[in-house]
């Protein structure tokens, strides 16, 4: 009886862990997309040209900042670009 209970508990734990990581992965994906949309809009309409700043390059570092930060991460990238710091 107990030897059948252990695989069931392990399977339930694995499903719970998989659900947790997929849910967090979707959150990171949504944050990254929203931040990159903001950067795309800023670069497409050359909004930083009003403050004599070149467009923000979309690099792996920018994608990671947008993934973990979302829209606030994109705003931080914009403020860093205005200050002259490129990532």
N, C-alpha and C positions, 0 to 999 in steps of 0.2 A: 504494500500500500504506500509506504513512504518513498520507495524508490520511483514510483510513478509521479509523486508530488513534486519532486525536485526538478525534473525537466519542464513541468508546467510552470513552476515559479520562475525558472530561468527564461522561458519563452515570454512570459508576461513582463519580466524586467527588460528584456531586449526590445519588445514592442514599445514599452513606455519610453525607453531611452531613444529609440528611433523617432518616435513621435516628437519628443522634446527637441532633438536636433533638427528635424525637418521644420518644425515651427520656428525655431531660431534662425534657420537658414532662410526661410521665407521673409522674416523680418529684415535680415541683412539685405536680401535682394530688393525688397521694396524701398529700403533706405537708400541703397545705391542708385536705383532707378530714379527716385525723386531728386536726389542730389545732382545726378548727371543731367537730368532734364533742366534743372536750374542753370547749371553750367552751360548747357547747350543754348538755352535762351539768351544768356548773357553774351556768349560768343557769337551767336547768329546775328543779333541785333547790335553788336559792338557797343554794348552799354558802358564798357570801361573806357571807351574812347573819350567820353565826356570828362574824365579825370586824367587824360593823357597816359593811359596804361594799356599795354598790349593785351591781347586776348589770353585767357588762361589755357595752357596746354592740358589736354586730357592724358595723364600718365597713370601708371599703376599706383603711384602714391596718391594721386588725386582720387582715383577710384576707391582705394582703401579708406581714405578720409571720408568720402561720401558714403561708403558702405557702413562705416561705424557711426558716422555723425548725421547722415541724412541731410536735411535742409540746413540745419545749423553748421554742419561740416562744409557745405557749399558756401555758406556765408563767410565762414572762417577763411576758406580759400580765396574768396573775392577780396576780403579785407587784407589778407597777406599779399595779394597781387597789387592792391592799391598802395600798400606800404613798400612795394618793390621786392618782396621776397617771393621767389617762384619755387615751386616744389616739383 
